[in-house]
Amino acid sequence: MPQQRATRNEQRSLGLATLRKDLRTASTPEHARVAQSFFKTAPGQYGEGDRFLGIRVPVIRTFVRKYETLSLQDIDSLLDSPWHEERIVALLILVRRYERGDNTDRDAIYDLYLRKTARINNWDLVDCSAPQIVGVHLRDRDRAPLYVLAKSPALWERRIAMLATLHYIREGDFRDAFAIAALLLDDRQDLIHKATGWMLREIGNRDRAAEERFLRKHAARMPRTMLRYAIEKFPAALRRTYLEIR
């Protein structure tokens, strides 16, 4: 038995090591420089200190499919990586595994995700995973964890809370999106303004009247970026009306 366990551990390590080698082979310094700028990694910016290998998303997705059987232990290690692409591969594998897993698998993935929110620390990492894991997991459960995240001092946890509601919005359930949007009206972070406005716009794409009820109550208080995102698809005259309220 000890020999068998050692062999399995070797296989897991080889899988993780091979993935990391593949990622570095696919990396390009030019794309890394572009990504460093695009994701605001300079001192004082929201992505401060994040590091990029320089790999385009379509290439990353090929590695997600190739390495989707990595153990949760290996995925945990990837989420601790300083390299952005390793973290996004880990998250996309979790999304893929969550979709295909049983209840035990899904509970483990959700628990891992919430333990690692400090490593889900850029907007693309949140946006590609929060609806598909947190949103789906809480669909038929108590959604109190969303409100804990929404009140967190951590920017990315608040964005996770807002983005998780996209799953419910797509099903025509706007209650949590409106409630969390109301909690975030006074948020100071532009990335939260954008995320909240985006979710309100998604509601409006499905039910303009519902979005407008929220806007009539809150538009005067909303940060301008949040409001602009929320009304982006409105007719020009209606957009002007709301912007004048603000």
Backbone as a ProteinNet text record, in pm:
[ID]
protein_1_A
[PRIMARY]
MPQQRATRNEQRSLGLATLRKDLRTASTPEHARVAQSFFKTAPGQYGEGDRFLGIRVPVIRTFVRKYETLSLQDIDSLLDSPWHEERIVALLILVRRYERGDNTDRDAIYDLYLRKTARINNWDLVDCSAPQIVGVHLRDRDRAPLYVLAKSPALWERRIAMLATLHYIREGDFRDAFAIAALLLDDRQDLIHKATGWMLREIGNRDRAAEERFLRKHAARMPRTMLRYAIEKFPAALRRTYLEIR
[TERTIARY]
81.7	0	85.1	188.4	270.1	330	368.9	426.1	323.7	197.9	91.8	63.5	61.3	37.3	148.7	271.9	385	371.5	328.5	311.9	206	92.1	-12.3	36.7	114.8	169.4	263.9	344	433.7	354.9	244.4	161.8	103.6	56.7	1.8	109.3	229.1	337.1	378.5	385.2	421.7	318.9	190.7	86.5	102.3	125.6	140.2	268	376.2	503.2	493.5	425.3	411.6	325.2	218.6	134.5	216.8	293.5	374	475.7	530.5	624.2	552.1	432.4	353.8	318.6	281.6	246.5	365.5	480.3	598.5	640.2	619.2	649.2	557.5	432.6	334.6	342.8	426.2	429.8	509.8	474.7	548.1	573	696.7	727.6	645.9	618.8	543.4	402.5	336	199.8	201.1	306	317.7	324.3	400.1	410.2	275.2	201	68.1	-24.6	-21.8	-109.5	-75.7	52.3	92.8	30.4	23.7	-35.2	-188	-246.7	-392	-456.6	-392	-450.1	-400.8	-342.5	-310.9	-228.2	-105.3	-21.6	83.7	81.6	179.9	147.9	245.5	221.4	102.6	14.7	-103.2	-223.4	-205.8	-318.1	-382.9	-502.7	-578.5	-508.9	-429.5	-359	-213.1	-182.1	-42.1	28.4	142.5	225.4	191	78.7	44.2	147.1	174	277.3	217.4	263	206.1	314.1	281.8	369.4	353	231.6	204.3	144.2	22	-45.4	-187.1	-227.9	-362.2	-467.2	-587.7	-694.6	-728.3	-738.8	-768.4	-665.3	-540.1	-435.9	-453.3	-484	-508.5	-619.3	-724.1	-836.5	-797.7	-700.3	-655.2	-589	-519.2	-456	-559.5	-666.5	-774.8	-831.4	-856.8	-910.9	-808	-683.1	-578.4	-553.8	-565.3	-526.8	-646.1	-766.1	-883.7	-889.2	-810.4	-812.9	-712.2	-646.9	-556.5	-629.5	-559.9	-621.5	-652.4	-743.6	-772.8	-650.1	-565.1	-441	-352.5	-342.4	-263.4	-327.2	-459.1	-528.7	-509.8	-513.5	-484	-346.1	-247.7	-112.4	-108.8	-181.9	-186.5	-246.7	-346.7	-409.4	-314.9	-213.8	-114.1	-4.4	-8.3	98.2	101.9	220	229	192.4	182.5	157.4	7.4	-40.8	-182.3	-237.5	-165.6	-214.8	-229.4	-145.1	-160.8	-288.4	-318.1	-440	-564.6	-561.1	-681.2	-702.2	-593.9	-608.9	-674.5	-628.1	-685.4	-834.9	-873.8	-1014.9	-1100.1	-1049.7	-1127.2	-1139.3	-1038.1	-1050	-1157.6	-1158	-1260.9	-1400.8	-1417.8	-1548.1	-1587.8	-1495.3	-1522.8	-1556.6	-1481.7	-1504.2	-1635.7	-1667.7	-1792.6	-1911.5	-1908.1	-2017.9	-2042.1	-1935.1	-1944.2	-1945.6	-1924	-1907.4	-2037.1	-2024.9	-2140.7	-2145.3	-2238.7	-2256	-2133.2	-2066.4	-1945.4	-1835.7	-1817	-1716.6	-1747.9	-1873.8	-1913.4	-1894.4	-1926.1	-1903.1	-1754.3	-1670.1	-1525.6	-1473.2	-1522.6	-1478.8	-1523.8	-1647.7	-1698.9	-1618.6	-1591.7	-1515.2	-1374.7	-1311.1	-1177.5	-1182	-1281.4	-1295.3	-1303	-1388.1	-1403.2	-1279.4	-1204.5	-1078.8	-973.8	-989	-884.1	-923.6	-1021.1	-1063.6	-950.1	-855.5	-743.1	-656.7	-666.5	-588	-671.5	-799.1	-887	-890.4	-778.1	-748.6	-727.5	-808.9	-819	-956.7	-1002.6	-1142.5	-1171.9	-1077.1	-1104.4	-1112.4	-1034.8	-1038.5	-1173.5	-1225.4	-1358.9	-1466	-1459.6	-1570.2	-1585.4	-1475	-1481.8	-1523.4	-1541.2	-1563	-1672.2	-1695.9	-1792.1	-1934.6	-1987	-2123.3	-2133	-2030.9	-2035.2	-2010.6	-1947.2	-1920.3	-2003.6	-1979.8	-2051.9	-2200.7	-2229.4	-2369.2	-2446.1	-2391.4	-2461	-2473.6	-2365.9	-2367.6	-2475.6	-2498.8	-2595.6	-2735.5	-2754.4	-2883.5	-2998.7	-2984.3	-3091.5	-3053.6	-2965.8	-2921.2	-2941.9	-2913.4	-2913.1	-2806.8	-2845.6	-2751.9	-2684.8	-2692	-2627.9	-2479.4	-2404.2	-2262	-2238.3	-2332.7	-2317	-2311.8	-2390.9	-2399.4	-2277.3	-2221.4	-2094.4	-1985.1	-1979.9	-1881	-1904.6	-2030.3	-2062.1	-2019.5	-2012	-1972.6	-1824.8	-1751.9	-1610.7	-1527.3	-1420.3	-1327.5	-1245.1	-1247.7	-1167.5	-1243.3	-1183.9	-1243.4	-1292.3	-1208.4	-1241.9	-1354.2	-1365.8	-1478.3	-1609.4	-1607.1	-1728.7	-1765.3	-1665.6	-1695.4	-1747.5	-1693.3	-1744.9	-1893.5	-1930.9	-2071.7	-2159.5	-2117	-2199	-2204.8	-2091.3	-2088.8	-2160.7	-2162.1	-2231.6	-2378.9	-2436	-2579.2	-2612	-2510.4	-2536	-2607.1	-2574.1	-2641.1	-2791.5	-2830.6	-2973.1	-3040.7	-2969.5	-3024.6	-3061.5	-2975.2	-3001.2	-3123.6	-3161	-3280.1	-3402.9	-3386.3	-3499.1	-3522.6	-3426.1	-3435.8	-3342.3	-3399.9	-3320.2	-3304.7	-3365.3	-3372.7	-3235.5	-3145.6	-3014.8	-2929.1	-2942.8	-2866.7	-2905.3	-3034.6	-3078.3	-3033	-3044.3	-3008	-2859.2	-2777.1	-2632.1	-2592.1	-2656.9	-2629.9	-2657.4	-2764.5	-2797.1	-2689.3	-2634.7	-2527.1	-2399.6	-2381.6	-2256.1	-2266.3	-2377.4	-2395.6	-2287.7	-2239.1	-2139.8	-1997.5	-1979.8	-1845.8	-1753.5	-1628.2	-1533	-1454.6	-1468.7	-1385.8	-1454.8	-1384.4	-1437.7	-1474.6	-1397.6	-1426.8	-1556.7	-1595.3	-1725.6	-1836.7	-1811.6	-1910.3	-1939.9	-1834.8	-1853.1	-1928.1	-1890.5	-1955.5	-2102.9	-2133.1	-2271.3	-2355	-2300.4	-2371.4	-2395.4	-2296.4	-2308.4	-2422.8	-2431.8	-2539.3	-2676.4	-2683.2	-2809.3	-2846.9	-2746.9	-2773.6	-2823.9	-2766.3	-2811.2	-2957.4	-2994.7	-3135.6	-3221.6	-3178	-3253.4	-3268	-3169.3	-3179	-3294	-3333.7	-3440.2	-3571.5	-3559.4	-3679.7	-3648.3	-3668.8	-3637.4	-3713.9	-3839	-3920.1	-3861.3	-3811.6	-3752.4	-3627.4	-3543.8	-3423.5	-3460.8	-3558.6	-3595.1	-3655.3	-3724	-3774.9	-3657.4	-3552.9	-3433.5	-3367.7	-3355.2	-3288.7	-3364.6	-3496	-3573.7	-3550	-3525.7	-3501.1	-3357.4	-3260	-3119.5	-3030.9	-3079.6	-2991.4	-2921.8	-2991	-2932.1	-2812.4	-2807.2	-2699.7	-2588.9	-2614.3	-2520.8	-2395.7	-2278.5	-2159.2	-2183.1	-2127.6	-2157.9	-2119.3	-2006.4	-1966.4	-2068	-2115.5	-2216.6	-2342.1	-2384.5	-2504.8	-2484.5	-2370	-2343.9	-2346.3	-2286.6	-2290.5	-2434	-2510.8	-2647.4	-2738.6	-2717.9	-2809.9	-2752.4	-2644.7	-2573.6	-2662.8	-2757.7	-2843.4	-2974.7	-2992.3	-3115.5	-3113.9	-3231.2	-3236	-3167	-3111.5	-3030.9	-3105	-3230.8	-3306.5	-3324.5	-3348.9	-3366.8	-3235.1	-3125.1	-2993.2	-2970.9	-3000.6	-2980.2	-3063.4	-3185.6	-3272.9	-3209.4	-3157.8	-3096.8	-2966.3	-2888.2	-2762.5	-2786.5	-2895.1	-2929.3	-2972.6	-3035	-3070.9	-2944.6	-2844.1	-2716.5	-2639.6
-123	0	128.2	139.6	260.7	284.9	173	187.3	243.3	193.9	242.4	390.2	431.8	572.6	658.9	613.2	688.9	705.2	597.2	605.7	707.5	709.2	806	948.1	966.4	1098.6	1143.2	1048.7	1080.7	1122.3	1054.6	1089.4	1229.1	1261.9	1395.4	1501.9	1477.3	1573.5	1590.2	1477.1	1483.4	1564.7	1546.1	1621.7	1771.3	1812.4	1953	2009	1933	1978.2	1991.4	1896.1	1899.4	2016.2	2041.4	2156.8	2285.1	2300.1	2422.1	2435	2324.1	2326.6	2367.1	2311.2	2346	2494.7	2547.8	2689.3	2777.6	2741.5	2823.1	2811.5	2695.1	2678	2765.2	2781.9	2859.3	3009.8	3050.9	3191.5	3276.1	3404.3	3498.4	3626	3673.9	3796.6	3916.1	3927.7	4042.2	4044.6	3927.3	3922.3	3943.5	3898.2	3920.4	4069.8	4145	4289.7	4358	4315.5	4372.2	4341.9	4216.7	4175.8	4250.5	4271	4343.6	4482.7	4545.4	4678.5	4671.9	4579.7	4570.4	4539	4452.9	4411.2	4495.5	4609.9	4711.4	4655.2	4614.5	4548	4639.3	4766.5	4859.8	4889.7	4940.6	4975.2	5069.2	5034.8	5115.5	5081.8	4998.6	4961	4833.6	4800.9	4689.6	4555.6	4537.5	4410.6	4415.1	4503.3	4523.8	4391.5	4372.3	4255.4	4131.3	4130.7	4012.1	3993.3	3868.6	3836.5	3751.5	3776.3	3709.8	3638.2	3516.3	3442.1	3491.8	3534	3581.2	3472.2	3428.3	3321	3366.7	3354.8	3396.7	3297.4	3349.3	3269.6	3143.9	3149.1	3024.6	2914.8	2953.7	2854.5	2800.6	2889.2	2846.8	2742.1	2762.2	2668.5	2530.7	2522.8	2390.1	2315.9	2388.2	2323.9	2284.3	2360.5	2324.6	2188.2	2168.7	2038.9	1926.7	1956.4	1853.7	1810.1	1904.2	1875.7	1877.3	1855.6	1866.9	1761.9	1655.8	1552.2	1578.5	1692.5	1724.5	1711.4	1668.3	1655.3	1793	1797.2	1923.3	1974.3	1882.8	1923.7	2002.3	1953.6	2024.1	2156.9	2158.5	2282.6	2384.9	2337.9	2423.3	2487	2406.4	2458.2	2562.1	2536.5	2632.5	2765.4	2760.6	2883.5	2966.2	2902.1	2975.3	3035.3	3007.1	3050.9	3203.4	3261.3	3404.5	3436.2	3331.7	3351.7	3349.3	3455.3	3472.6	3356.2	3313.9	3207.2	3074.8	3047.7	2924.4	2931.1	3047.9	3061	3050.4	3108.1	3099.9	2958.3	2885.9	2744.3	2667.5	2692.1	2623.6	2651.4	2775.7	2812.4	2753.9	2756.1	2700.7	2548.8	2484.6	2340.8	2316.9	2399.6	2384.6	2402.4	2500.7	2521.5	2398	2346.8	2228.1	2108	2091.3	1978	1994.5	2118.7	2141.4	2103	2141.4	2110.9	1961	1882.3	1738.8	1654.6	1719.1	1643.2	1604.7	1515.2	1480.4	1576	1555.5	1649.4	1657.2	1544.7	1544.6	1626.3	1605.9	1682.9	1832	1865.6	2006.4	2073.4	2002.7	2058.8	2087.2	1994.1	2011.1	2128.3	2142.2	2252.4	2386.7	2394.2	2518	2555.3	2458.7	2485.6	2534.6	2470.6	2512.9	2656.2	2685.1	2818.8	2925.3	2903.2	3004	3014.7	2906.1	2914.5	2995.9	3004.9	3064.7	3199.4	3266.1	3392.8	3495.2	3487.9	3582	3561.9	3444.5	3415.3	3432.7	3460.4	3489.3	3641.5	3698	3837.3	3924.3	3901	3994	3975	4074.8	4071	3953.6	3914.2	3802.2	3670.4	3658.2	3536.2	3521.5	3631.6	3630.5	3600.2	3672.7	3669.4	3534.7	3461	3331.4	3217.8	3247.2	3137.4	3159.8	3283	3306.6	3263.8	3299.7	3253.6	3102.2	3039.1	2895.7	2809.6	2864.6	2785.8	2838.5	2960.8	3013.9	3030.8	3092	3113	2983.2	2888.1	2760.4	2685.8	2686.6	2607.9	2655.9	2785.8	2840.8	2853.1	2807.2	2823.1	2769.6	2649.5	2587.5	2575.8	2665.4	2666.4	2806	2816.1	2946	3034.2	3151.6	3239.5	3340.9	3317.4	3408	3428.5	3325.9	3350.4	3463.6	3486.9	3597.1	3730.8	3743.5	3871	3891.2	3781.2	3790.1	3839.7	3783.3	3827	3971.8	4009.5	4145.3	4250.7	4212.4	4306.1	4294.5	4214.1	4191.5	4316.3	4337.8	4447.1	4416.8	4291.7	4251.3	4280.3	4360.1	4395.8	4274.3	4172.5	4058.7	3974.3	3969.2	3896.7	3969.5	4101.2	4175.9	4153.9	4149.8	4124.6	3981.8	3886.1	3749	3746.9	3817.3	3820.3	3875	3985.7	4047.6	3959.1	3905.5	3823.8	3690.8	3638.2	3511.5	3522.3	3641.2	3657.9	3649	3653.6	3641	3509.9	3404.9	3276.5	3288.7	3360.6	3375.8	3470.7	3574.7	3668.7	3594.6	3505.8	3430.1	3341	3308.4	3227.2	3312.6	3445.1	3534.4	3566.6	3536.4	3563.3	3679.9	3796.9	3918.5	3960.4	3888.8	3935	3959.4	3862.3	3877.4	3980.4	3988.3	4088.9	4229.4	4254.2	4385.7	4411.7	4311.6	4329.9	4357.2	4284.6	4305.1	4435.3	4468.8	4597.8	4712.1	4701.8	4806	4815.7	4701.8	4702	4768.4	4764.1	4811.8	4952.8	5020.7	5154.4	5252.4	5238.3	5332.3	5278.4	5168	5111	5211.7	5212.4	5310.4	5258	5130.9	5070.2	5072.5	5125.5	5133.6	4996.5	4893.6	4759.2	4703.7	4749.9	4711.6	4791.6	4918.1	4998.7	4933.6	4891.8	4830.4	4697.8	4615.6	4485	4500.6	4593.3	4613.5	4670.1	4769	4822.7	4718	4633.2	4524.5	4430.9	4391	4301.3	4368.2	4497.5	4568.5	4573.2	4593.5	4592.2	4456.1	4349.4	4214.1	4193.6	4249.8	4242.8	4319.1	4439.9	4520.6	4455.5	4376.7	4303.9	4205	4163	4063.4	4126.2	4232.1	4294.5	4442	4524.3	4667.4	4731.7	4695.1	4756	4728.2	4606.2	4571.3	4654.4	4667.7	4749.5	4894.4	4945.5	5086.2	5111.9	5016.2	5033.8	5053.3	4974.7	4989	5124.7	5162.8	5288.8	5409.3	5407	5520.8	5541.4	5433.2	5442.2	5481.9	5437.1	5448.6	5529.1	5568.3	5630.1	5755.4	5834.7	5959.8	5936.1	5818.3	5786.2	5703.4	5645.3	5551.9	5622.9	5561.7	5615.9	5625.3	5726.1	5752.3	5634.2	5570	5455.1	5342.8	5316.3	5213.4	5244.8	5370	5409.9	5398.5	5443.1	5435.9	5291.7	5201.8	5060.6	5008.3	5050.1	4998.2	5041	5160.7	5215.6	5212	5140.7	5140.6	5103.6	5012.9	4966.3	5044.5	5143.8	5223.1	5313	5352.8	5455	5583.1	5658	5776.2	5874.8	5901.7	5999.4	5951.8	5822.6	5768.6	5769.6	5741.7	5751.1	5892.2	5991.5	6130.3	6162.3	6111.9	6136	6085	5964.1	5907.6	5978.3	6014.4	6082.5	6221	6284.6	6415	6400.1	6287.1	6260.8	6252.7	6186.1	6168.7	6299.7
0	0	0	86.2	83.5	-54.5	-122.4	-256.1	-354	-345.8	-433.6	-409.4	-281.5	-250.3	-306.7	-296.2	-350	-500.3	-568.8	-713.9	-750.7	-679.8	-708.1	-683.2	-575.9	-548.2	-658	-709.6	-820.3	-943.2	-969.9	-1085.8	-1071.1	-950.2	-928.4	-948.8	-893	-906.5	-1051.2	-1123.7	-1264.3	-1341.3	-1311.7	-1379.9	-1357.4	-1235.5	-1203.2	-1265.1	-1256.1	-1313.4	-1464.5	-1527	-1672.5	-1716.2	-1642.8	-1672.4	-1666.2	-1561.9	-1547.4	-1660.9	-1702.3	-1815	-1942.8	-1964.7	-2083.4	-2085.5	-1971.6	-1965.1	-2000.6	-1950.8	-1981.1	-2127.6	-2185.2	-2327.6	-2412.9	-2368.3	-2444.1	-2417.7	-2326.3	-2286.5	-2385.1	-2392	-2476.3	-2396.7	-2393.4	-2317.3	-2362.1	-2492.5	-2542.5	-2485.2	-2486.8	-2432.8	-2281.4	-2214.8	-2070.3	-2039.8	-2119.1	-2098	-2117.8	-2219.2	-2243.5	-2125.7	-2079.5	-1968.9	-1840.2	-1813	-1692.1	-1689.7	-1806	-1814.4	-1808.1	-1884	-1894.5	-1760.3	-1681	-1552.7	-1435.5	-1464.6	-1363.1	-1247.3	-1278.7	-1179.2	-1115.5	-1150.8	-1095.4	-948.8	-872.5	-732.1	-715.9	-623.6	-596.2	-681.4	-785.8	-870.4	-816.7	-866.8	-808.8	-824.2	-928.5	-949.1	-908.7	-816.3	-777.4	-745.5	-810.2	-781.4	-859.6	-931.2	-1009.7	-1121	-1152.9	-1252.4	-1363.1	-1484.4	-1602	-1681	-1721.3	-1811.6	-1955.1	-1990.1	-2124.6	-2211.9	-2177.8	-2252.8	-2282.8	-2407.1	-2446.4	-2395.2	-2372.7	-2312.9	-2394.3	-2528.2	-2602	-2577.4	-2561	-2531.5	-2390.2	-2297.1	-2158.8	-2154.3	-2233.2	-2230.9	-2282.8	-2371	-2414.9	-2299.2	-2213.9	-2097.8	-1992.9	-1983.4	-1890.4	-1927.6	-2055.4	-2100.6	-2079.7	-2107.8	-2098.7	-1954.2	-1859.6	-1721.8	-1625.3	-1676.1	-1590.6	-1479.7	-1488.4	-1383.5	-1272.1	-1271.6	-1160.7	-1027.2	-926.3	-794.2	-736.4	-641.4	-573	-497.9	-454.1	-388.3	-485.7	-609.3	-709.5	-747.4	-757	-790.3	-678.4	-555.6	-440.1	-456.1	-495.9	-517.3	-628.8	-736.6	-847.4	-803.2	-717.9	-671.1	-583.7	-527.2	-448.8	-535.9	-665.6	-755.3	-768.8	-782.5	-812.2	-956.8	-1041.2	-1183.7	-1211.8	-1272.7	-1303.4	-1384.6	-1486.3	-1573.7	-1500.5	-1403.4	-1326	-1242.6	-1189	-1109	-1195.8	-1315.7	-1399.9	-1451.7	-1480.9	-1518.3	-1404.4	-1282.3	-1166.1	-1154.2	-1170.9	-1156.2	-1267.4	-1389.9	-1501.1	-1491	-1435.2	-1409	-1302.3	-1198.6	-1095.2	-1153.5	-1241.1	-1305.4	-1384.4	-1461.9	-1544.8	-1457.3	-1348.6	-1258.8	-1183.4	-1145.4	-1074	-1161.6	-1287.6	-1379.7	-1390.8	-1383.6	-1408.6	-1281.7	-1166.4	-1043.9	-976.1	-878.3	-795.3	-676.6	-587	-475.9	-386.5	-365.6	-282.6	-348.8	-478.9	-553.1	-546	-565	-568	-432.4	-326.1	-193	-171.6	-214	-195.9	-279	-400.6	-487.7	-430.7	-386.4	-327.3	-202.6	-118.1	3.9	-30	-127.2	-169.4	-222.9	-302.9	-362.5	-253.2	-153.9	-48.9	39.1	52.9	128	53.5	-77.7	-160.6	-219.6	-163.3	-224.2	-230.9	-139.4	-144.1	-268.4	-330.5	-450.6	-577.9	-561.4	-676.2	-684.5	-725.6	-695.5	-818.5	-918.8	-1030.3	-1092.9	-1167.1	-1211.9	-1303.1	-1388.7	-1479.6	-1404.1	-1296.4	-1215.1	-1146.2	-1095.6	-1034.4	-1138.6	-1249.3	-1345.2	-1414.6	-1428.7	-1497.2	-1405.2	-1276.1	-1182.2	-1079.1	-1036.5	-928.1	-963.7	-1082.4	-1112.7	-1121.2	-1181.2	-1209.1	-1085.6	-983.9	-862.8	-745.4	-703.7	-587.4	-619.2	-733.7	-770.1	-780.6	-855.6	-874.6	-741.5	-662.1	-538.7	-442	-439.1	-343.7	-402.8	-523.3	-590.8	-505.5	-452.4	-373.7	-226.6	-183.8	-45.3	14	142.3	208.3	141.9	96.7	25.8	117.5	247.3	343.5	314.5	267.4	238.3	138.4	47.9	-47	25.4	129.4	200.8	290.5	339.4	412.8	318.3	197.7	99.3	57.7	40.6	-4.1	97.5	225.3	330.3	366.6	292.9	321.7	293.6	369.8	336.5	210.8	165.2	49.6	-80	-165.6	-294.2	-371.3	-380.4	-467	-409.1	-278.1	-218.4	-247.4	-244.8	-278.1	-424.5	-510.9	-652.4	-672.1	-599.1	-606.2	-570.9	-464.9	-423.8	-535.2	-595.7	-700.3	-824.1	-866.1	-988.5	-970.5	-849.3	-825.9	-861	-845.7	-872.7	-1021.6	-1107.9	-1251.7	-1283.3	-1208.2	-1230.8	-1206.4	-1101.5	-1070.3	-1169.2	-1207.9	-1306.4	-1433.7	-1477.5	-1600.3	-1586.8	-1462.9	-1439.1	-1408.9	-1416.8	-1391.4	-1245.7	-1160.2	-1017	-985.1	-954.6	-937.9	-791	-701	-562.3	-501	-511.2	-447.9	-520.5	-650.8	-725.8	-680.1	-666.2	-619.6	-476	-391.8	-251	-235.5	-309	-298.8	-366.2	-477.9	-541.2	-443.9	-367.9	-270.3	-162.2	-121.3	-21.7	-74.2	-205.6	-265.6	-322.3	-298.9	-355.8	-311.5	-190	-137.3	-145.3	-217.6	-231	-299.6	-258.9	-313.4	-433.3	-463.6	-567.6	-703.6	-802	-937.8	-993.3	-959.4	-1010.2	-952.8	-835.9	-780	-847.9	-876.4	-949.9	-1084.9	-1155.5	-1287	-1277	-1180.4	-1165.2	-1130.4	-1040.7	-999	-1113.2	-1183.3	-1299.2	-1405.8	-1425.7	-1523.5	-1486.4	-1358	-1316.8	-1330.6	-1300.5	-1319.8	-1468.4	-1552.3	-1697	-1741.9	-1687	-1721.4	-1681	-1566.8	-1526.3	-1627.5	-1663.1	-1757.6	-1893.6	-1934.1	-2061.6	-2060.4	-1939.8	-1925.3	-1879.5	-1798.2	-1741.5	-1715.3	-1815.8	-1803.7	-1688.9	-1672.2	-1566	-1427.9	-1407.6	-1278.1	-1252.9	-1353.4	-1335.7	-1307.8	-1379.4	-1360.5	-1222.7	-1166.9	-1028.8	-933.7	-952.5	-868.5	-893.8	-1019.3	-1052.6	-999.7	-1008.4	-957.2	-807.6	-739.1	-594.9	-562.5	-646.6	-607.1	-701.4	-818	-918.3	-865.8	-788.7	-740.1	-648.7	-589.3	-494.3	-558	-674.4	-734.9	-785.4	-770.1	-835.9	-987.4	-1048.9	-1189.4	-1279.4	-1250.7	-1331.9	-1321.4	-1201.2	-1180.7	-1262	-1254.6	-1327.3	-1478.4	-1526.7	-1671.5	-1721	-1645.9	-1684.6	-1683.4	-1582.6	-1567.5	-1681.2	-1733.8	-1834.6	-1975.3	-1992.6	-2120.5	-2239.2	-2218.4	-2327.7	-2339.2	-2255.4	-2261.2	-2384.6	-2433.5	-2539.1	-2492.6	-2586.5	-2553.1	-2463.5	-2494	-2415.1	-2271.1	-2253.8	-2119	-2043.1	-2112.9	-2047.2	-1995.2	-2075.2	-2033.1	-1909.9	-1907.5	-1791.8	-1663.2	-1666.4	-1545.8	-1509.5	-1610.4	-1581.8	-1520.6	-1558.7	-1500.5	-1355.5	-1323.4	-1183.1	-1098.8	-1154.4	-1081.6	-1075.6
[MASK]
++++++++++++++++++++++++++++++++++++++++++++++++++++++++++++++++++++++++++++++++++++++++++++++++++++++++++++++++++++++++++++++++++++++++++++++++++++++++++++++++++++++++++++++++++++++++++++++++++++++++++++++++++++++++++++++++++++++++++++++++++++++

